[in-house]
Amino acid sequence: MEVRVVASLTAKPEFIDDVSAAVHEIIEPSRLEMGCLQYDLHRESETTASFVFFERWTSTEALEKHNASEHFARFAKQLEGKLDILDIKKLKLIA
């Protein structure tokens, strides 16, 4: 069953540029993964500190492989201590 993820990240003011670079770096390797249907990055209109990923994966297993990948581990390490907010929602389509 397809899995969708909405991940919202808000950078601490002094780390906006670092977080922006990190979120842009994760896009292409994630899109190349088996099971990735969509991996889009958005920036909230009212602030440069807030980023939102919309992701679609073919299965929970595909998402778990993504979360265990080397590029995702590097991404998580790059964000350590640089976020005010991290909110990840795993969703399934019901209608």
Legacy VTK file of the C-alpha trace (Angstrom):
# vtk DataFile Version 3.0
C-alpha trace
ASCII
DATASET POLYDATA
POINTS 95 float
0.000 0.000 0.000
1.289 3.449 -0.926
2.658 5.566 1.928
2.714 9.341 1.957
4.842 11.554 4.172
4.560 15.234 5.009
7.683 16.417 6.805
7.837 19.998 8.093
11.137 21.471 9.226
11.727 24.917 10.679
15.338 26.031 10.907
16.726 28.031 13.788
17.342 31.575 12.486
21.122 31.247 12.533
21.007 27.986 10.531
18.575 28.827 7.703
21.289 28.658 5.021
22.698 25.370 6.367
19.261 23.748 6.510
18.373 25.067 3.058
21.513 23.478 1.612
20.831 20.161 3.368
17.200 19.890 2.233
18.213 20.582 -1.357
20.975 17.927 -1.247
18.629 15.106 -0.183
16.187 15.510 -3.094
17.944 13.855 -6.045
19.320 10.772 -4.270
15.900 10.203 -2.713
14.096 10.511 -6.041
16.426 7.862 -7.500
15.508 5.289 -4.854
13.432 2.247 -5.779
9.930 2.825 -4.478
10.030 6.626 -4.548
7.008 7.991 -6.392
7.309 11.626 -5.325
9.823 13.630 -3.295
9.048 17.335 -3.500
10.387 20.197 -1.422
8.414 23.348 -0.656
9.163 26.493 1.293
6.466 28.136 3.350
5.404 31.388 1.662
5.623 33.566 4.748
9.052 32.547 6.035
12.414 31.438 4.671
13.007 29.195 7.696
10.223 26.669 7.063
10.528 23.758 4.609
7.972 21.067 3.801
8.580 17.770 2.013
5.737 15.940 0.265
6.738 12.324 -0.292
5.028 9.287 -1.815
6.465 5.784 -1.505
5.245 2.510 -2.977
5.253 0.814 0.439
6.269 1.025 4.068
9.297 -1.099 3.162
10.421 1.432 0.543
10.117 4.242 3.089
12.058 2.211 5.669
14.863 1.621 3.133
14.948 5.362 2.459
15.167 6.112 6.180
18.059 3.620 6.487
19.963 4.938 3.447
23.395 6.525 3.653
22.222 9.819 2.159
19.342 10.067 4.642
21.699 9.375 7.580
24.017 12.122 6.302
21.016 14.455 5.953
19.866 13.785 9.525
23.396 14.435 10.798
23.519 17.767 8.900
20.319 18.892 10.641
21.351 18.014 14.210
20.876 21.022 16.485
19.771 23.275 13.620
15.981 22.909 13.789
13.382 24.576 15.968
10.640 22.256 14.700
10.579 18.845 13.048
7.129 17.369 12.405
6.824 14.174 10.363
3.451 12.712 9.477
3.118 9.312 7.805
-0.195 9.166 5.953
-2.310 6.745 3.983
-4.901 7.808 1.451
-8.418 6.943 2.595
-10.620 8.778 0.100
LINES 1 96
95 0 1 2 3 4 5 6 7 8 9 10 11 12 13 14 15 16 17 18 19 20 21 22 23 24 25 26 27 28 29 30 31 32 33 34 35 36 37 38 39 40 41 42 43 44 45 46 47 48 49 50 51 52 53 54 55 56 57 58 59 60 61 62 63 64 65 66 67 68 69 70 71 72 73 74 75 76 77 78 79 80 81 82 83 84 85 86 87 88 89 90 91 92 93 94
